[in-house]
Amino acid sequence: MEATTDSVLQFLMPIFHWIVFLLNMVSIFIILWGAATASKDFFLNLIRSQTDQVDLALENNFIKAYLGSYVLLSLEILIVADIIESILNPTFQDIIKLALVVVIRTVISYFLHREIEESPMQQETKNRMHAK
């Protein structure tokens, strides 16, 4: 029984390492995609040269919320990858590292989400997000 378990684990370990690698790559892609689309929207917003500063500020707030949602999604995927990695390498040092990384990323996610939600122009941003 133990030999079968060891052979199955030896077969599955490289697959799980690839899954962790792919999750990390997906997370990087999400951040880059969000940054690219937010940058594109920002520069298009500047080119349109709106004369009304309130409209410009509202559009920039929408872009900020849009980018923040990509960052939050990317952080969640990184946490999943770290959890899988710590299951694969269950040393005490890896578990402490995972705990610290999860706490740091969770705090960042919480405050980023709170900042997006408590924005003074949040209702306008929500209306525009639902309209897109």
C-alpha positions as CSV (number, residue, x, y, z in Angstrom):
1,M,0.0,0.0,0.0
2,E,2.8,2.4,1.0
3,A,4.7,1.7,-2.2
4,T,1.6,2.4,-4.3
5,T,1.1,5.7,-2.5
6,D,4.7,6.7,-3.0
7,S,4.5,5.9,-6.7
8,V,1.3,7.9,-7.1
9,L,2.8,10.8,-5.2
10,Q,6.0,10.7,-7.4
11,F,3.8,10.8,-10.4
12,L,1.6,13.6,-9.2
13,M,4.2,15.9,-7.6
14,P,5.5,17.3,-10.9
15,I,1.9,17.9,-12.1
16,F,1.2,19.9,-8.9
17,H,4.4,21.9,-9.3
18,W,3.3,22.7,-12.9
19,I,-0.1,23.7,-11.6
20,V,1.5,26.1,-9.1
21,F,3.7,27.5,-11.8
22,L,0.7,28.0,-14.1
23,L,-1.3,29.7,-11.3
24,N,1.7,32.1,-10.8
25,M,1.9,32.8,-14.5
26,V,-1.9,33.4,-14.7
27,S,-1.6,35.8,-11.8
28,I,1.1,37.7,-13.5
29,F,-0.9,37.8,-16.7
30,I,-3.9,39.2,-14.9
31,I,-1.9,42.0,-13.3
32,L,-0.3,42.9,-16.7
33,W,-3.6,42.7,-18.5
34,G,-5.2,44.9,-15.9
35,A,-2.3,47.4,-16.0
36,A,-2.4,47.5,-19.8
37,T,-6.1,48.1,-20.1
38,A,-6.1,50.6,-17.3
39,S,-3.2,52.5,-18.9
40,K,-4.9,52.4,-22.3
41,D,-8.1,53.8,-20.8
42,F,-6.1,56.4,-18.9
43,F,-4.3,57.7,-22.0
44,L,-7.5,57.6,-24.1
45,N,-9.1,59.6,-21.3
46,L,-6.3,62.2,-21.6
47,I,-6.5,62.3,-25.4
48,R,-10.2,63.0,-25.3
49,S,-9.2,66.2,-23.3
50,Q,-12.4,66.6,-21.4
51,T,-12.9,70.1,-20.3
52,D,-15.0,69.2,-17.3
53,Q,-12.6,68.2,-14.5
54,V,-15.4,66.4,-12.6
55,D,-15.9,64.0,-15.5
56,L,-12.2,63.5,-15.8
57,A,-12.0,62.6,-12.1
58,L,-15.0,60.3,-12.4
59,E,-13.4,58.5,-15.3
60,N,-10.0,58.2,-13.5
61,N,-11.9,56.8,-10.4
62,F,-13.5,54.2,-12.7
63,I,-10.1,53.2,-14.1
64,K,-8.7,52.9,-10.6
65,A,-11.5,50.6,-9.5
66,Y,-11.1,48.6,-12.7
67,L,-7.4,48.1,-12.0
68,G,-8.0,47.4,-8.4
69,S,-10.3,44.5,-9.3
70,Y,-7.6,42.9,-11.4
71,V,-5.0,43.3,-8.6
72,L,-7.4,41.7,-6.1
73,L,-8.1,38.8,-8.4
74,S,-4.4,38.3,-9.0
75,L,-3.7,38.3,-5.2
76,E,-6.4,35.6,-4.7
77,I,-4.8,33.4,-7.3
78,L,-1.4,33.8,-5.8
79,I,-2.8,32.8,-2.4
80,V,-4.2,29.6,-4.0
81,A,-0.8,28.9,-5.5
82,D,1.0,29.4,-2.2
83,I,-1.5,27.1,-0.4
84,I,-0.9,24.3,-2.9
85,E,2.9,24.8,-2.7
86,S,2.9,24.6,1.1
87,I,0.9,21.3,0.9
88,L,3.5,20.0,-1.5
89,N,6.4,21.1,0.9
90,P,5.0,20.8,4.4
91,T,8.0,21.9,6.3
92,F,7.6,24.2,9.3
93,Q,9.5,26.9,7.5
94,D,7.2,26.7,4.5
95,I,4.1,26.8,6.6
96,I,5.4,29.9,8.4
97,K,6.3,31.5,5.1
98,L,2.8,30.7,3.8
99,A,1.1,32.1,6.8
100,L,3.1,35.4,6.5
101,V,2.5,35.6,2.7
102,V,-1.3,35.0,3.2
103,V,-1.6,37.5,6.0
104,I,0.3,40.2,4.0
105,R,-1.7,39.5,0.8
106,T,-5.0,39.4,2.7
107,V,-4.2,42.7,4.4
108,I,-3.4,44.3,1.1
109,S,-6.5,42.8,-0.5
110,Y,-8.7,44.0,2.4
111,F,-7.4,47.6,2.3
112,L,-7.5,47.7,-1.5
113,H,-11.0,46.5,-1.6
114,R,-12.0,48.9,1.2
115,E,-10.4,51.8,-0.7
116,I,-12.4,50.9,-3.8
117,E,-15.6,50.5,-1.9
118,E,-15.3,53.7,0.1
119,S,-14.3,56.0,-2.7
120,P,-16.4,59.2,-2.7
121,M,-17.4,58.5,-6.3
122,Q,-18.1,54.8,-5.8
123,Q,-21.7,55.0,-6.9
124,E,-20.8,56.6,-10.2
125,T,-18.1,54.0,-10.7
126,K,-20.6,51.1,-10.0
127,N,-23.0,52.6,-12.4
128,R,-20.3,52.8,-15.1
129,M,-19.1,49.2,-14.4
130,H,-22.6,47.9,-14.8
131,A,-23.1,49.9,-18.0
132,K,-19.9,48.4,-19.6
